[in-house]
Amino acid sequence: LFKPFSQVDSSISRQFGGTGLGLAISQRLCQLMGGAIGVESQPGQGSTFRFRIPLKRPDQELLPTAAPDPCLAGKRVLLVEDNASQRQLLSRLLSAWGMEVTCCALAAEAQAAVRTRPFDLALLDATLPDRDGLTLAADLQTAQPRLLPLVLTGRNFISTADPLPTLAKPVKASQLRKLLLGLVGEKLLPPYLPLPPL
């Protein structure tokens, strides 16, 4: 199975194919990281692949660090991200810049949060379990008494036609800070334009 381009059934009229390079590459990567990969298989019941590689928790010093930013400190940001680790990482970064962060995992939670307090901007995941980011953006702007600057994250195929500022994932701290300064900082970059009606 772990040989490149091996065929399980070599007959011309075979019902099942074989493996290409995927398992061979996976095995090589595991070996390069000091680990191993294996398979358990039962005919008619399926296969289970397992791999083991030695990892260690990163030191606290290796985690993203930031200092309070006088242009961003005190700004209220709504962070909508369904991935828990991504949400925690972004929240920690925004808080380190001195921003007040309200975290939500779902679009419905974000809508409820906007009804209870004003925000200076919102950082929205483009693909949420209960709604896409652009639809949520339009809903939030309707709910907020004043126009709310919005940023979409996770749009890895960014188009010039996108009506909102976008950041691909994984979000880089330097790009995020530059974009936030342009939206709510003292030194405005491009002027913020509201979403066109859907």
C-alpha positions as CSV (number, residue, x, y, z in Angstrom):
1,L,0.0,0.0,0.0
2,F,2.8,2.4,0.8
3,K,4.7,1.9,-2.5
4,P,4.1,4.6,-5.2
5,F,1.5,3.7,-7.8
6,S,0.9,0.1,-6.5
7,Q,-2.2,-1.7,-7.9
8,V,-4.2,-4.0,-5.7
9,D,-5.8,-5.6,-8.8
10,S,-3.7,-5.6,-11.9
11,S,-6.3,-7.1,-14.3
12,I,-7.6,-5.0,-17.2
13,S,-11.2,-5.1,-15.9
14,R,-10.3,-4.4,-12.3
15,Q,-13.2,-3.2,-10.0
16,F,-10.9,-1.4,-7.6
17,G,-7.9,0.8,-8.2
18,G,-4.7,1.1,-6.2
19,T,-2.9,3.8,-4.4
20,G,-1.0,6.6,-6.1
21,L,1.5,8.8,-4.3
22,G,-0.6,9.9,-1.3
23,L,0.3,7.0,1.1
24,A,3.9,7.0,0.0
25,I,4.2,10.7,0.7
26,S,2.4,10.3,4.0
27,Q,4.9,7.6,5.0
28,R,7.9,9.6,4.0
29,L,6.7,12.7,5.9
30,C,6.1,10.6,9.0
31,Q,9.6,9.1,8.7
32,L,11.2,12.5,8.2
33,M,9.5,13.7,11.5
34,G,10.8,10.6,13.3
35,G,7.5,8.8,13.3
36,A,5.7,5.9,11.6
37,I,2.4,5.1,9.8
38,G,0.5,1.9,9.7
39,V,-2.8,0.4,8.5
40,E,-5.3,-2.2,9.8
41,S,-7.7,-3.6,7.3
42,Q,-10.5,-6.1,7.2
43,P,-12.1,-7.2,3.9
44,G,-15.5,-5.7,3.6
45,Q,-15.2,-3.7,6.8
46,G,-12.7,-0.9,5.7
47,S,-9.3,0.3,6.7
48,T,-7.9,2.3,9.6
49,F,-4.7,4.3,9.1
50,R,-2.7,5.5,12.1
51,F,0.4,7.6,12.4
52,R,2.5,8.6,15.3
53,I,5.0,11.5,15.3
54,P,6.9,12.9,18.3
55,L,5.7,16.5,19.1
56,K,6.1,18.8,22.0
57,R,4.1,21.7,23.3
58,P,5.5,25.1,22.1
59,D,7.2,27.3,24.7
60,Q,5.1,30.3,25.7
61,E,7.8,32.5,24.1
62,L,7.0,30.9,20.7
63,L,3.4,32.0,20.8
64,P,2.4,35.2,19.0
65,T,3.1,38.2,21.2
66,A,2.0,41.8,20.9
67,A,2.1,45.0,22.8
68,P,-0.8,47.4,23.4
69,D,-1.2,49.7,20.4
70,P,-2.3,53.3,21.2
71,C,-4.4,53.4,18.0
72,L,-6.3,50.2,18.7
73,A,-6.4,50.2,22.5
74,G,-10.0,50.4,23.8
75,K,-11.6,49.6,20.5
76,R,-14.4,47.1,20.8
77,V,-14.1,44.2,18.3
78,L,-16.6,41.5,17.6
79,L,-14.8,38.3,16.7
80,V,-16.9,35.6,15.0
81,E,-15.0,32.4,14.4
82,D,-16.3,28.8,14.8
83,N,-12.9,27.2,15.1
84,A,-12.1,27.2,18.8
85,S,-8.3,27.3,18.4
86,Q,-8.4,30.0,15.8
87,R,-10.8,32.0,17.9
88,Q,-8.6,31.8,21.0
89,L,-5.4,32.7,19.0
90,L,-7.1,35.8,17.4
91,S,-8.7,36.8,20.7
92,R,-5.4,36.7,22.5
93,L,-3.7,38.8,19.8
94,L,-6.4,41.4,19.7
95,S,-6.5,41.6,23.5
96,A,-2.7,42.1,23.6
97,W,-3.1,45.1,21.3
98,G,-5.4,46.5,24.0
99,M,-8.7,45.8,22.2
100,E,-11.9,44.7,24.0
101,V,-12.9,41.4,22.4
102,T,-16.3,39.7,22.3
103,C,-16.0,36.2,20.9
104,C,-18.8,34.3,19.1
105,A,-18.8,30.9,17.5
106,L,-22.0,31.3,15.5
107,A,-23.8,33.9,13.4
108,A,-26.8,33.9,15.8
109,E,-24.5,34.7,18.8
110,A,-23.0,37.6,16.8
111,Q,-26.4,39.1,16.0
112,A,-27.4,38.9,19.7
113,A,-24.2,40.6,20.7
114,V,-24.6,43.5,18.3
115,R,-28.1,44.1,19.6
116,T,-26.8,44.5,23.2
117,R,-23.8,46.8,22.7
118,P,-22.0,48.8,20.0
119,F,-18.8,47.7,18.4
120,D,-16.0,49.6,16.6
121,L,-15.5,46.7,14.1
122,A,-16.2,43.0,13.5
123,L,-13.9,40.2,12.3
124,L,-16.0,37.5,10.7
125,D,-15.2,34.0,9.5
126,A,-16.3,33.7,5.8
127,T,-17.7,30.3,6.4
128,L,-19.8,29.7,9.6
129,P,-21.9,26.7,10.3
130,D,-25.2,28.6,10.4
131,R,-24.5,31.4,7.9
132,D,-21.9,32.6,5.4
133,G,-19.8,35.7,6.3
134,L,-21.2,38.1,3.7
135,T,-24.8,37.4,4.7
136,L,-23.9,37.9,8.4
137,A,-22.1,41.1,7.5
138,A,-25.2,42.6,5.9
139,D,-27.3,41.5,8.9
140,L,-24.8,43.1,11.4
141,Q,-24.8,46.4,9.5
142,T,-28.6,46.5,9.6
143,A,-28.6,45.7,13.4
144,Q,-25.9,48.3,14.3
145,P,-27.3,51.8,14.5
146,R,-24.2,53.2,12.7
147,L,-22.1,51.6,10.0
148,L,-19.9,48.9,11.3
149,P,-16.5,48.3,9.7
150,L,-16.2,44.6,8.8
151,V,-13.4,42.2,7.9
152,L,-13.8,38.7,6.4
153,T,-11.3,36.0,7.3
154,G,-10.8,32.7,5.4
155,R,-11.5,34.0,1.9
156,N,-8.4,32.3,0.5
157,F,-9.4,33.2,-3.1
158,I,-9.7,37.0,-2.7
159,S,-11.4,38.8,-5.5
160,T,-11.2,42.5,-6.3
161,A,-15.0,42.4,-6.4
162,D,-15.2,41.5,-2.7
163,P,-17.3,44.2,-1.0
164,L,-15.3,43.8,2.3
165,P,-11.7,43.8,3.3
166,T,-10.5,40.2,3.4
167,L,-7.7,38.2,5.0
168,A,-6.7,34.7,4.0
169,K,-6.1,32.1,6.7
170,P,-4.0,31.6,8.6
171,V,-4.3,35.3,9.5
172,K,-0.9,37.0,9.9
173,A,-0.6,39.4,12.8
174,S,1.2,42.1,10.7
175,Q,-1.5,42.0,8.0
176,L,-4.3,42.1,10.5
177,R,-2.8,45.0,12.4
178,K,-2.3,47.0,9.2
179,L,-5.9,46.4,8.2
180,L,-7.3,47.3,11.6
181,L,-5.4,50.5,11.7
182,G,-6.8,51.4,8.3
183,L,-10.4,50.7,9.5
184,V,-10.4,52.1,13.1
185,G,-7.0,53.6,13.8
186,E,-6.0,57.2,13.8
187,K,-4.2,57.0,10.5
188,L,-6.9,55.8,8.0
189,L,-5.7,53.9,5.0
190,P,-8.4,53.3,2.3
191,P,-11.8,54.8,3.2
192,Y,-14.3,52.2,4.6
193,L,-17.2,51.6,2.2
194,P,-20.5,50.1,3.5
195,L,-21.7,46.9,2.0
196,P,-23.9,47.2,-1.0
197,P,-27.5,45.9,-0.5
198,L,-27.9,42.2,-1.3
